[in-house]
Amino acid sequence: MNPNFLDFEQPIAELEAKITELRHASHGSAFHIEEDIAKLREKLKSRTAEIFKALTPWQVTQLARHPQRPYTEDYIAAMWPFSSHLLPTHGSQVPHLSAEQIRRLATFPDVLRELVFGELAAGNQIIEMSGGFPAPPAGDLLKLARRVTTRVRASGDGVYFRERNSSLWSGEFTDEQRFFFVMEPPDPPPEEPDMDSIRARAGAATQPASLPAIATSASAEAPSSAVERFRASMAMDFEKWHDGIGYSVEAITHATPAERAQIESLLLSRAISDWRDVEALALLNTPDAREALRHASQSTDCVVALAVAEHAPDLVSEELRIATLVAALEREGMDSGLSQVLDQVAVFHPPPVVDALFRGVIERNGATAMHFAAMLLFIHGQATTSFDWDQRPFLLQFHTEDTVERATAFGALRAKIM
């Protein structure tokens, strides 16, 4: 009795044993017994079919519990025959992977699988396997528990690396087609700055000699309350930045002419680098302030240039505003000012801007193309807001790098708005 076979499988075991015996007997022998082996194999096939057609419920249970039954990893290895060294093995110190994780990892390119299992062997963990952005529907995404340490965080050997430094990921490793992504967790947030010490240092710093109200000479007058209020509002912390709080407009509005001159000197003593600087200078509206704004309208920083168009529109020609918007639509991302650009596009969208949106729907990445499609629906009266959440299922069709899928979605968009 063969212990590897169950009781009801013994007839099968006996036939397999006879076939093995005949095969061994044929080695070195002049006797031709292939015909006998073929007959036994045919009998084995028919006998196996007879037995398994008539299994009782208990016999099915016995098969399901057989210690030598195939496991999920065996099926996966048969469906995706990649090299066995890419799969975790018993005793390899690799954390346990679920069957679902193994199945999805099997679809990753070899170079990314090697990266993942190298990290797992080094003690890293998979904390999320969710797919979705930035992976297209045809790809997949996983997130590790900590940064990659088993290879250099740079592109090479078929792996493409990108530093992200966002609140979701610190970096990404992907394939050439950008279908599959191994994401690193975000870096821990920096320590909160000590704003009291920063303000103290700023107040004690030597001020430019050209600003009499804040000069260091003994004869200089102390800054007025309006100037102090404005200076305090220029100290930017995360909350102000996050909530979009500007400098103190109230301080400028209620300032005396001398105080306004001091506030203007504060602003002009530094480069215009933010929309808050633009807003304050536009409110002052002096010849020097207007000259500074005119120069800022030529800035390569689209946020600054478009802020001038918003707060001092008489200083920016329509041609320059259009050119700035088109350039921003062609190169900026959602994390580098594109949201402010789209805010202006919603109220100012001459034909060149609309044409740039159409081009972006085809040429920009999936997330950007989705927002451009939403804006086109709004501009053409097919949506109530610049991103209509009721149409999100349709807009998600643009969130792909597949050119055929993107072209199909573009055709549907044109049908909606034309």
Secondary structure, 3 states (H helix, E strand, C coil): CCCCCCHHHHHHHHHHHHHHHHHHHCCCCCCCCHHHHHHHHHHHHHHHHHHHHCCCHHHHHHHHCCCCCCCHHHHHHHHCCCCHHHCCCCCCCCCCCCHHHHHHHCCCCHHHHHHHHHHHHCCCCEEECCCCCCCCCCCEEEEECCCCCCCCCCCECCEEEEECCCCCCCEEEECCCCCEEEEECCCCCCCCCCHHHHHHHHHHCCCCCCCHHHCCCCCCCCCCHHHHHHHHHCCCCHHHHHHCCCCCHHHHHCCCHHHHHHHHHHHHCCCCCCHHHHHHHHHHCCHHHHHHHHHHCCCCCHHHHHHHHHHCHHHCCHHHHHHHHHHHHHHCCCCCCHHHHHHHHCCCCCHHHHHHHHHHHHHCCHHHHHHHHHHHHHHCCCCCCCCCHHHHHHHHHHCCCCHHHHHHHHHHHHHHHC
